[in-house]
Amino acid sequence: MKTALDWSPYEDAGMGDAYADIPRHGGDFAKAVAVCINSRRCEDAGAKGVMCPSYRVTGDPALSTGGRVRLLKAALNAELADAALAAPELARAMDLCVACKGCKRECENNVDMALIKTEYLAQRGRRQGFGLRARLFAGLPHWLHWHRATARWLIRARNRYDWLAQLGERLLGIAAQVPLPEPSRAPFTAGPAPDVFSSAQTLGPARPELVLLVDTFARHFEPEIARDALRLLTAAGYRVHIAEPAAADAEPTRPLCCGRTYLAQGMVTQATAEAHRMLAALLPHARAGRWIIGLEPSCLLGLRDDYLALGLGEPARELAAHCLLLEEFLAKEVMAKRLDHLVEEHFKRGAGASNRKVLLHGH
């Protein structure tokens, strides 16, 4: 079995353990599957955390992390593993994994089912190709950039006309009764950093330079999130660069994309191409000591986690060490007491907290 991702970090997993239950086929990928110890913690509906969302909704053990592992082990132990990987019950279980990475964080052995799902989908794509639905969702960043007006018109029309929604359900499996997010009228564009507090640069110690990574979804669907993040970081006294393609990029006008939409469909080759663009653009910033600040967890964690499985070597590790979510960065700065001046300035201007709410989304 030729794997699409680099599973070499699991090379020694379970070796020498008679109870590891490593499947016969799949090499290091099989070892990654076998790190599950079948504790069934993922099937504890009363446990705190998020694992496993599909099991919690359905109560079906096959839709837990452990249930998926059991099905995968059976397939990888079969005489004809490729045929067994095509089993309908395994396809259902893997398709209903939402790739939240809750298992990697909450499981005792950190089973990375999101990455395992990417490999599973890549293997399925090799056997039977990628369908229209997979290609449509995977290519969303391209559609939104090169055919933005058409994409926006189609989504708006689909949400307004029931017959189009019904057609989309038959052709693409998108539930007709659920409205799709509509792209904003104008995407985020990098302009001059906003001068929020004229005194911000004189308050507190000098701030490091940052790079704000504006992901596809913030750029095209909710640009106000990116604008607010830029405003916040500028108000705190940081000099903020917007992540842009490298000068030598083959598509210099197309915004950077982490490749998440391709990984989510198992299209590893395309995801790797996007990762190379990202590395070329951001590695110089990382080597200059700048933090890469992300807004969308799935995208930022792609840089910090999934790129390590794409065989990109030391450059991917260098970049990963300089990537933080916005809330992680702010928490780090608050702990270091480097944002006290911003809070003081906020209250000086009469913006008290008594009538304001702060919402934190734990993703």
Summary of the structure (lengths in Angstrom):
residues: 363
radius of gyration: 22.5
end to end distance: 34.4
largest distance: 71.7
contacts: 1059
relative contact order: 0.09
helix: 52%
strand: 4%
